[in-house]
């Protein structure tokens, strides 16, 4: 998202909204696919590097696999 038209529109809209309100807005991003997470956080916060008040939570997720092999007892059996 950070490199396409939607990302550009999001960045511009957030900056304009901050300008209209006259204060720093709280920005919360949630994604399961964006990487590297530090670059996306910097994009979302509007800074080159995350600021001290930027909190990045990378919970990571590894699914447990349930894998089994079923071999028929006879070659002609279903």
Backbone as XML, in Angstrom:
<?xml version="1.0"?>
<chain id="A" units="angstrom">
  <residue number="1" name="UNK">
    <atom name="N" x="0.817" y="-1.190" z="0.000"/>
    <atom name="CA" x="0.000" y="0.000" z="0.000"/>
    <atom name="C" x="0.864" y="1.259" z="0.000"/>
  </residue>
  <residue number="2" name="UNK">
    <atom name="N" x="2.010" y="1.192" z="0.600"/>
    <atom name="CA" x="2.832" y="2.387" z="0.730"/>
    <atom name="C" x="3.373" y="2.876" z="-0.608"/>
  </residue>
  <residue number="3" name="UNK">
    <atom name="N" x="3.381" y="2.037" z="-1.612"/>
    <atom name="CA" x="3.983" y="2.441" z="-2.887"/>
    <atom name="C" x="2.982" y="2.612" z="-4.020"/>
  </residue>
  <residue number="4" name="UNK">
    <atom name="N" x="1.714" y="2.596" z="-3.730"/>
    <atom name="CA" x="0.736" y="2.753" z="-4.806"/>
    <atom name="C" x="-0.102" y="4.017" z="-4.590"/>
  </residue>
  <residue number="5" name="UNK">
    <atom name="N" x="-1.106" y="4.197" z="-5.441"/>
    <atom name="CA" x="-1.933" y="5.399" z="-5.372"/>
    <atom name="C" x="-2.704" y="5.497" z="-4.062"/>
  </residue>
  <residue number="6" name="UNK">
    <atom name="N" x="-3.154" y="4.350" z="-3.545"/>
    <atom name="CA" x="-3.894" y="4.379" z="-2.279"/>
    <atom name="C" x="-3.000" y="4.868" z="-1.144"/>
  </residue>
  <residue number="7" name="UNK">
    <atom name="N" x="-1.742" y="4.435" z="-1.136"/>
    <atom name="CA" x="-0.798" y="4.880" z="-0.111"/>
    <atom name="C" x="-0.531" y="6.368" z="-0.210"/>
  </residue>
  <residue number="8" name="UNK">
    <atom name="N" x="-0.382" y="6.850" z="-1.418"/>
    <atom name="CA" x="-0.156" y="8.294" z="-1.612"/>
    <atom name="C" x="-1.369" y="9.088" z="-1.148"/>
  </residue>
  <residue number="9" name="UNK">
    <atom name="N" x="-2.542" y="8.606" z="-1.488"/>
    <atom name="CA" x="-3.772" y="9.290" z="-1.078"/>
    <atom name="C" x="-3.914" y="9.269" z="0.437"/>
  </residue>
  <residue number="10" name="UNK">
    <atom name="N" x="-3.598" y="8.139" z="1.079"/>
    <atom name="CA" x="-3.667" y="8.041" z="2.536"/>
    <atom name="C" x="-2.710" y="9.027" z="3.196"/>
  </residue>
  <residue number="11" name="UNK">
    <atom name="N" x="-1.480" y="9.069" z="2.724"/>
    <atom name="CA" x="-0.479" y="9.969" z="3.312"/>
    <atom name="C" x="-0.912" y="11.425" z="3.173"/>
  </residue>
  <residue number="12" name="UNK">
    <atom name="N" x="-1.359" y="11.810" z="1.994"/>
    <atom name="CA" x="-1.799" y="13.179" z="1.759"/>
    <atom name="C" x="-3.017" y="13.519" z="2.613"/>
  </residue>
  <residue number="13" name="UNK">
    <atom name="N" x="-3.977" y="12.620" z="2.686"/>
    <atom name="CA" x="-5.188" y="12.867" z="3.468"/>
    <atom name="C" x="-4.881" y="13.004" z="4.958"/>
  </residue>
  <residue number="14" name="UNK">
    <atom name="N" x="-3.985" y="12.180" z="5.474"/>
    <atom name="CA" x="-3.623" y="12.276" z="6.892"/>
    <atom name="C" x="-2.923" y="13.597" z="7.195"/>
  </residue>
  <residue number="15" name="UNK">
    <atom name="N" x="-2.019" y="14.009" z="6.320"/>
    <atom name="CA" x="-1.323" y="15.283" z="6.537"/>
    <atom name="C" x="-2.286" y="16.460" z="6.454"/>
  </residue>
  <residue number="16" name="UNK">
    <atom name="N" x="-3.214" y="16.412" z="5.521"/>
    <atom name="CA" x="-4.191" y="17.504" z="5.395"/>
    <atom name="C" x="-5.117" y="17.558" z="6.601"/>
  </residue>
  <residue number="17" name="UNK">
    <atom name="N" x="-5.517" y="16.383" z="7.100"/>
    <atom name="CA" x="-6.382" y="16.321" z="8.269"/>
    <atom name="C" x="-5.665" y="16.863" z="9.504"/>
  </residue>
  <residue number="18" name="UNK">
    <atom name="N" x="-4.393" y="16.529" z="9.652"/>
    <atom name="CA" x="-3.615" y="17.084" z="10.763"/>
    <atom name="C" x="-3.522" y="18.602" z="10.658"/>
  </residue>
  <residue number="19" name="UNK">
    <atom name="N" x="-3.319" y="19.102" z="9.444"/>
    <atom name="CA" x="-3.233" y="20.551" z="9.240"/>
    <atom name="C" x="-4.555" y="21.228" z="9.606"/>
  </residue>
  <residue number="20" name="UNK">
    <atom name="N" x="-5.677" y="20.614" z="9.215"/>
    <atom name="CA" x="-6.989" y="21.192" z="9.514"/>
    <atom name="C" x="-7.294" y="21.190" z="11.011"/>
  </residue>
  <residue number="21" name="UNK">
    <atom name="N" x="-6.917" y="20.118" z="11.708"/>
    <atom name="CA" x="-7.218" y="20.026" z="13.141"/>
    <atom name="C" x="-6.221" y="20.797" z="13.986"/>
  </residue>
  <residue number="22" name="UNK">
    <atom name="N" x="-5.032" y="21.043" z="13.454"/>
    <atom name="CA" x="-4.023" y="21.791" z="14.190"/>
    <atom name="C" x="-3.347" y="20.995" z="15.291"/>
  </residue>
  <residue number="23" name="UNK">
    <atom name="N" x="-3.459" y="19.690" z="15.249"/>
    <atom name="CA" x="-2.799" y="18.860" z="16.261"/>
    <atom name="C" x="-2.351" y="17.543" z="15.637"/>
  </residue>
  <residue number="24" name="UNK">
    <atom name="N" x="-1.467" y="16.870" z="16.349"/>
    <atom name="CA" x="-0.961" y="15.576" z="15.881"/>
    <atom name="C" x="-2.032" y="14.517" z="16.117"/>
  </residue>
  <residue number="25" name="UNK">
    <atom name="N" x="-2.362" y="13.767" z="15.093"/>
    <atom name="CA" x="-3.386" y="12.730" z="15.204"/>
    <atom name="C" x="-2.765" y="11.403" z="15.631"/>
  </residue>
  <residue number="26" name="UNK">
    <atom name="N" x="-3.547" y="10.618" z="16.324"/>
    <atom name="CA" x="-3.096" y="9.282" z="16.677"/>
    <atom name="C" x="-3.339" y="8.382" z="15.466"/>
  </residue>
  <residue number="27" name="UNK">
    <atom name="N" x="-2.305" y="7.715" z="15.027"/>
    <atom name="CA" x="-2.399" y="6.855" z="13.848"/>
    <atom name="C" x="-2.177" y="5.414" z="14.270"/>
  </residue>
  <residue number="28" name="UNK">
    <atom name="N" x="-3.092" y="4.560" z="13.868"/>
    <atom name="CA" x="-2.994" y="3.144" z="14.205"/>
    <atom name="C" x="-3.058" y="2.359" z="12.910"/>
  </residue>
  <residue number="29" name="UNK">
    <atom name="N" x="-2.075" y="1.506" z="12.694"/>
    <atom name="CA" x="-2.044" y="0.674" z="11.497"/>
    <atom name="C" x="-2.070" y="-0.789" z="11.888"/>
  </residue>
  <residue number="30" name="UNK">
    <atom name="N" x="-2.753" y="-1.588" z="11.094"/>
    <atom name="CA" x="-2.846" y="-3.021" z="11.346"/>
    <atom name="C" x="-2.695" y="-3.732" z="10.018"/>
  </residue>
  <residue number="31" name="UNK">
    <atom name="N" x="-1.750" y="-4.641" z="9.956"/>
    <atom name="CA" x="-1.537" y="-5.365" z="8.716"/>
    <atom name="C" x="-0.927" y="-6.720" z="8.996"/>
  </residue>
  <residue number="32" name="UNK">
    <atom name="N" x="-1.283" y="-7.664" z="8.157"/>
    <atom name="CA" x="-0.689" y="-8.997" z="8.254"/>
    <atom name="C" x="0.309" y="-9.232" z="7.128"/>
  </residue>
  <residue number="33" name="UNK">
    <atom name="N" x="0.412" y="-8.293" z="6.194"/>
    <atom name="CA" x="1.229" y="-8.552" z="5.013"/>
    <atom name="C" x="2.322" y="-7.524" z="4.756"/>
  </residue>
  <residue number="34" name="UNK">
    <atom name="N" x="2.273" y="-6.358" z="5.359"/>
    <atom name="CA" x="3.243" y="-5.311" z="5.055"/>
    <atom name="C" x="4.581" y="-5.592" z="5.727"/>
  </residue>
  <residue number="35" name="UNK">
    <atom name="N" x="5.642" y="-5.538" z="4.961"/>
    <atom name="CA" x="6.999" y="-5.745" z="5.494"/>
    <atom name="C" x="7.952" y="-4.856" z="4.742"/>
  </residue>
  <residue number="36" name="UNK">
    <atom name="N" x="9.012" y="-4.369" z="5.319"/>
    <atom name="CA" x="9.410" y="-4.467" z="6.719"/>
    <atom name="C" x="8.561" y="-3.543" z="7.584"/>
  </residue>
  <residue number="37" name="UNK">
    <atom name="N" x="8.225" y="-4.003" z="8.743"/>
    <atom name="CA" x="7.278" y="-3.313" z="9.616"/>
    <atom name="C" x="7.775" y="-1.936" z="10.058"/>
  </residue>
  <residue number="38" name="UNK">
    <atom name="N" x="9.085" y="-1.773" z="10.226"/>
    <atom name="CA" x="9.632" y="-0.477" z="10.650"/>
    <atom name="C" x="9.427" y="0.582" z="9.567"/>
  </residue>
  <residue number="39" name="UNK">
    <atom name="N" x="9.585" y="0.194" z="8.301"/>
    <atom name="CA" x="9.378" y="1.139" z="7.198"/>
    <atom name="C" x="7.906" y="1.531" z="7.084"/>
  </residue>
  <residue number="40" name="UNK">
    <atom name="N" x="7.023" y="0.590" z="7.289"/>
    <atom name="CA" x="5.591" y="0.883" z="7.220"/>
    <atom name="C" x="5.192" y="1.787" z="8.386"/>
  </residue>
  <residue number="41" name="UNK">
    <atom name="N" x="5.769" y="1.573" z="9.565"/>
    <atom name="CA" x="5.488" y="2.446" z="10.709"/>
    <atom name="C" x="5.958" y="3.867" z="10.424"/>
  </residue>
  <residue number="42" name="UNK">
    <atom name="N" x="7.138" y="3.990" z="9.818"/>
    <atom name="CA" x="7.654" y="5.317" z="9.471"/>
    <atom name="C" x="6.756" y="5.980" z="8.432"/>
  </residue>
  <residue number="43" name="UNK">
    <atom name="N" x="6.259" y="5.211" z="7.474"/>
    <atom name="CA" x="5.339" y="5.752" z="6.466"/>
    <atom name="C" x="4.049" y="6.232" z="7.128"/>
  </residue>
  <residue number="44" name="UNK">
    <atom name="N" x="3.521" y="5.419" z="8.015"/>
    <atom name="CA" x="2.253" y="5.759" z="8.663"/>
    <atom name="C" x="2.383" y="6.973" z="9.563"/>
  </residue>
  <residue number="45" name="UNK">
    <atom name="N" x="3.494" y="7.101" z="10.272"/>
    <atom name="CA" x="3.662" y="8.231" z="11.181"/>
    <atom name="C" x="4.107" y="9.499" z="10.466"/>
  </residue>
  <residue number="46" name="UNK">
    <atom name="N" x="4.531" y="9.369" z="9.229"/>
    <atom name="CA" x="4.928" y="10.544" z="8.467"/>
    <atom name="C" x="6.341" y="10.990" z="8.751"/>
  </residue>
  <residue number="47" name="UNK">
    <atom name="N" x="7.152" y="10.124" z="9.326"/>
    <atom name="CA" x="8.544" y="10.448" z="9.616"/>
    <atom name="C" x="9.445" y="9.429" z="8.953"/>
  </residue>
  <residue number="48" name="UNK">
    <atom name="N" x="10.679" y="9.814" z="8.767"/>
    <atom name="CA" x="11.652" y="8.902" z="8.147"/>
    <atom name="C" x="11.966" y="7.739" z="9.080"/>
  </residue>
  <residue number="49" name="UNK">
    <atom name="N" x="12.080" y="8.029" z="10.373"/>
    <atom name="CA" x="12.361" y="7.005" z="11.371"/>
    <atom name="C" x="11.304" y="7.104" z="12.461"/>
  </residue>
  <residue number="50" name="UNK">
    <atom name="N" x="10.883" y="5.975" z="13.029"/>
    <atom name="CA" x="9.877" y="6.042" z="14.098"/>
    <atom name="C" x="10.343" y="6.932" z="15.244"/>
  </residue>
  <residue number="51" name="UNK">
    <atom name="N" x="9.441" y="7.761" z="15.738"/>
    <atom name="CA" x="9.749" y="8.671" z="16.837"/>
    <atom name="C" x="9.633" y="7.921" z="18.164"/>
  </residue>
  <residue number="52" name="UNK">
    <atom name="N" x="10.112" y="8.526" z="19.257"/>
    <atom name="CA" x="10.038" y="7.844" z="20.558"/>
    <atom name="C" x="8.611" y="7.490" z="20.979"/>
  </residue>
  <residue number="53" name="UNK">
    <atom name="N" x="7.626" y="8.260" z="20.528"/>
    <atom name="CA" x="6.247" y="7.933" z="20.908"/>
    <atom name="C" x="5.592" y="6.932" z="19.955"/>
  </residue>
  <residue number="54" name="UNK">
    <atom name="N" x="6.348" y="6.429" z="18.996"/>
    <atom name="CA" x="5.837" y="5.407" z="18.086"/>
    <atom name="C" x="5.997" y="4.041" z="18.735"/>
  </residue>
  <residue number="55" name="UNK">
    <atom name="N" x="4.936" y="3.292" z="18.766"/>
    <atom name="CA" x="4.959" y="1.955" z="19.363"/>
    <atom name="C" x="4.674" y="0.929" z="18.265"/>
  </residue>
  <residue number="56" name="UNK">
    <atom name="N" x="5.621" y="0.040" z="18.036"/>
    <atom name="CA" x="5.457" y="-1.013" z="17.040"/>
    <atom name="C" x="5.292" y="-2.338" z="17.771"/>
  </residue>
  <residue number="57" name="UNK">
    <atom name="N" x="4.214" y="-3.018" z="17.497"/>
    <atom name="CA" x="3.979" y="-4.328" z="18.099"/>
    <atom name="C" x="3.949" y="-5.351" z="16.972"/>
  </residue>
  <residue number="58" name="UNK">
    <atom name="N" x="4.908" y="-6.243" z="17.011"/>
    <atom name="CA" x="4.984" y="-7.308" z="16.015"/>
    <atom name="C" x="4.738" y="-8.619" z="16.744"/>
  </residue>
  <residue number="59" name="UNK">
    <atom name="N" x="3.488" y="-9.052" z="16.755"/>
    <atom name="CA" x="3.160" y="-10.260" z="17.507"/>
    <atom name="C" x="3.614" y="-11.516" z="16.782"/>
  </residue>
  <residue number="60" name="UNK">
    <atom name="N" x="3.848" y="-11.392" z="15.480"/>
    <atom name="CA" x="4.267" y="-12.562" z="14.722"/>
    <atom name="C" x="3.260" y="-13.695" z="14.892"/>
  </residue>
  <residue number="61" name="UNK">
    <atom name="N" x="3.261" y="-14.600" z="14.004"/>
    <atom name="CA" x="2.330" y="-15.709" z="14.132"/>
    <atom name="C" x="2.878" y="-16.895" z="13.358"/>
  </residue>
  <residue number="62" name="UNK">
    <atom name="N" x="2.980" y="-17.992" z="14.018"/>
    <atom name="CA" x="3.389" y="-19.234" z="13.367"/>
    <atom name="C" x="2.313" y="-20.271" z="13.648"/>
  </residue>
  <residue number="63" name="UNK">
    <atom name="N" x="1.719" y="-20.762" z="12.605"/>
    <atom name="CA" x="0.667" y="-21.760" z="12.769"/>
    <atom name="C" x="1.275" y="-23.124" z="13.051"/>
  </residue>
  <residue number="64" name="UNK">
    <atom name="N" x="0.610" y="-23.857" z="13.899"/>
    <atom name="CA" x="1.036" y="-25.228" z="14.126"/>
    <atom name="C" x="0.472" y="-26.078" z="13.002"/>
  </residue>
  <residue number="65" name="UNK">
    <atom name="N" x="1.304" y="-26.944" z="12.493"/>
    <atom name="CA" x="0.876" y="-27.785" z="11.378"/>
    <atom name="C" x="0.351" y="-29.110" z="11.887"/>
  </residue>
  <residue number="66" name="UNK">
    <atom name="N" x="-0.715" y="-29.560" z="11.283"/>
    <atom name="CA" x="-1.276" y="-30.870" z="11.577"/>
    <atom name="C" x="-1.160" y="-31.671" z="10.285"/>
  </residue>
  <residue number="67" name="UNK">
    <atom name="N" x="-0.081" y="-32.407" z="10.172"/>
    <atom name="CA" x="0.230" y="-33.113" z="8.945"/>
    <atom name="C" x="0.230" y="-34.608" z="9.211"/>
  </residue>
  <residue number="68" name="UNK">
    <atom name="N" x="-0.445" y="-35.337" z="8.360"/>
    <atom name="CA" x="-0.487" y="-36.790" z="8.506"/>
    <atom name="C" x="-0.465" y="-37.428" z="7.125"/>
  </residue>
  <residue number="69" name="UNK">
    <atom name="N" x="0.156" y="-38.576" z="7.033"/>
    <atom name="CA" x="0.177" y="-39.352" z="5.796"/>
    <atom name="C" x="-0.747" y="-40.545" z="5.958"/>
  </residue>
  <residue number="70" name="UNK">
    <atom name="N" x="-1.642" y="-40.712" z="5.021"/>
    <atom name="CA" x="-2.536" y="-41.860" z="5.039"/>
    <atom name="C" x="-2.213" y="-42.726" z="3.836"/>
  </residue>
  <residue number="71" name="UNK">
    <atom name="N" x="-1.752" y="-43.919" z="4.104"/>
    <atom name="CA" x="-1.357" y="-44.846" z="3.041"/>
    <atom name="C" x="-2.334" y="-46.010" z="3.052"/>
  </residue>
  <residue number="72" name="UNK">
    <atom name="N" x="-2.956" y="-46.306" z="1.898"/>
    <atom name="CA" x="-3.885" y="-47.435" z="1.854"/>
    <atom name="C" x="-3.144" y="-48.757" z="2.112"/>
  </residue>
  <residue number="73" name="UNK">
    <atom name="N" x="-3.855" y="-49.708" z="2.721"/>
    <atom name="CA" x="-3.222" y="-50.982" z="3.039"/>
    <atom name="C" x="-3.029" y="-51.849" z="1.791"/>
  </residue>
  <residue number="74" name="UNK">
    <atom name="N" x="-3.817" y="-51.592" z="0.746"/>
    <atom name="CA" x="-3.700" y="-52.350" z="-0.484"/>
    <atom name="C" x="-3.585" y="-51.375" z="-1.646"/>
  </residue>
  <residue number="75" name="UNK">
    <atom name="N" x="-2.746" y="-51.645" z="-2.668"/>
    <atom name="CA" x="-2.597" y="-50.726" z="-3.798"/>
    <atom name="C" x="-3.883" y="-50.494" z="-4.582"/>
  </residue>
  <residue number="76" name="UNK">
    <atom name="N" x="-4.829" y="-51.453" z="-4.553"/>
    <atom name="CA" x="-6.071" y="-51.315" z="-5.312"/>
    <atom name="C" x="-7.202" y="-50.730" z="-4.488"/>
  </residue>
  <residue number="77" name="UNK">
    <atom name="N" x="-6.969" y="-50.483" z="-3.265"/>
    <atom name="CA" x="-7.980" y="-49.944" z="-2.371"/>
    <atom name="C" x="-8.055" y="-48.421" z="-2.499"/>
  </residue>
  <residue number="78" name="UNK">
    <atom name="N" x="-9.241" y="-47.866" z="-2.261"/>
    <atom name="CA" x="-9.395" y="-46.427" z="-2.315"/>
    <atom name="C" x="-8.713" y="-45.747" z="-1.190"/>
  </residue>
</chain>
